[in-house]
Amino acid sequence: MKIILMLGGNIGDSAAVFREACRKLTAGGVRNIRMSDIFRSAAVDCVPGTPDFCDAAISAEWDRSPLELLKLCQETERAAGRPANHSSRESRILDVDIILFGDEIINTPELTIPHPRAISREFVLAPLCQIEPQILFPNTNLPAEQLWKNI
């Protein structure tokens, strides 16, 4: 199954943190990782004064369930030093979000895929378009490239 993940962070050496996250994801079963360049953007929906974030998109393959991928993403965040309970409005060393899981639409208390705000966020779509401009978002049936142009 093709998956799209986003890596984000604004504490420490994000390039090194992202490389280590890719190693952890690979060790956990994610295959054929392709990562975009690292993009820098202003913090969105964060407390005032939050420093800029670094973001990168990952395209990869995964053979297990979406919930198993979520667990691996959360373990990868914790291994980087992110507390299990952490506000999404604050600085963080690593954020690993599942953006797409094939063409599946999932809406459970634990997981929403496609990521509910991905189609309106330039910091998601710009890196994604660098590596997968034609990938379709199943909730819109539009490719990432068109969604990016729309914002």
C-alpha positions in Angstrom: 0.0 0.0 0.0 1.3 3.4 -0.9 1.4 5.8 2.1 2.2 9.5 2.5 3.6 10.7 5.7 4.6 14.2 6.8 7.6 14.9 9.1 7.6 18.2 11.0 9.6 19.8 13.8 11.0 23.0 15.0 13.4 22.0 17.8 16.9 20.9 17.2 18.5 19.7 14.0 15.5 18.8 11.9 17.5 17.2 9.1 19.2 14.8 11.5 15.9 14.1 13.3 14.2 13.4 10.0 17.0 11.0 8.9 16.7 9.1 12.2 12.9 9.0 11.9 13.3 7.5 8.4 15.6 4.8 9.9 13.1 4.1 12.6 10.2 3.9 10.2 12.3 1.5 7.9 13.1 -0.7 10.9 9.4 -0.8 11.7 8.4 -2.1 8.3 8.0 1.0 6.1 9.7 0.3 2.7 10.9 2.3 -0.3 11.0 5.7 1.4 11.3 8.7 -0.8 11.6 12.0 1.1 11.1 15.5 -0.2 13.5 18.3 0.5 13.0 20.0 3.8 10.8 23.0 3.6 10.7 25.8 6.2 7.4 27.5 7.0 5.8 29.7 9.6 4.0 27.9 12.5 0.3 27.4 11.8 -2.4 27.2 14.5 0.3 27.4 17.2 0.8 29.6 20.2 2.1 33.1 19.4 5.9 33.2 19.0 6.3 29.6 18.0 9.4 29.3 15.8 9.2 28.3 12.1 8.8 24.6 11.3 10.8 22.3 9.0 8.6 19.9 7.0 9.2 17.1 4.6 6.9 14.7 2.8 7.5 10.9 2.6 6.2 8.5 0.0 6.6 4.9 0.9 5.1 1.4 1.0 3.4 -0.3 4.0 1.9 -3.8 4.2 0.1 -3.7 7.5 -2.9 -1.9 8.9 -3.4 1.9 9.3 -3.5 1.5 13.1 -0.2 -0.4 13.1 1.2 2.5 11.0 -0.2 5.0 13.5 1.5 3.1 16.4 4.8 3.1 14.5 4.6 6.9 13.8 3.8 7.6 17.5 6.7 5.3 18.6 9.0 7.2 16.2 8.0 10.5 17.7 8.6 9.3 21.2 12.0 7.8 20.2 13.0 11.3 19.0 12.1 12.7 22.4 8.5 13.9 21.9 6.3 13.3 25.0 3.4 11.0 24.4 1.0 13.8 25.6 1.9 16.9 23.7 -0.2 19.8 22.5 -0.3 20.2 18.7 -0.1 24.0 19.3 3.4 23.9 20.7 7.0 23.5 19.5 8.1 19.9 19.0 11.2 17.9 18.0 9.2 15.6 15.7 5.7 15.2 14.3 4.9 12.2 12.1 1.5 12.5 10.5 -0.2 10.0 8.2 -1.6 12.0 5.3 -2.7 9.2 2.9 -3.1 5.5 3.2 -3.6 4.3 -0.4 -7.1 5.4 -1.5 -8.7 4.6 1.9 -10.9 7.0 3.8 -10.8 6.3 7.5 -12.7 8.2 10.1 -12.4 6.6 13.6 -11.7 8.2 17.0 -8.1 7.1 16.7 -7.4 8.0 13.1 -8.7 10.2 10.3 -7.3 9.6 6.8 -6.8 11.6 4.6 -5.4 13.9 7.2 -8.3 16.4 7.8 -6.3 19.6 7.2 -3.8 18.4 4.6 -5.6 19.8 1.6 -5.6 23.3 3.0 -2.0 23.5 4.2 0.8 24.7 1.9 3.4 23.2 4.3 2.0 19.8 3.4 1.2 20.2 -0.2 4.4 21.9 -1.3 6.7 19.1 -0.1 4.3 16.5 -1.3 4.1 18.0 -4.8 7.9 17.7 -5.0 7.7 13.9 -4.8 4.1 12.9 -5.7 2.3 15.8 -7.5 -0.2 13.5 -9.1 -1.2 11.5 -6.0 -5.0 11.7 -5.5 -6.7 12.6 -2.3 -9.7 10.2 -2.2 -11.9 12.6 -0.4 -11.6 15.2 -3.2 -10.5 13.0 -6.1 -8.0 15.8 -7.0 -4.3 15.4 -7.3 -2.0 17.1 -4.7 -0.7 19.5 -7.5 -4.3 20.8 -8.1 -5.0 21.1 -4.4 -1.8 23.2 -4.0 -2.8 25.5 -6.8 -6.2 25.9 -5.2 -4.7 27.5 -2.0 
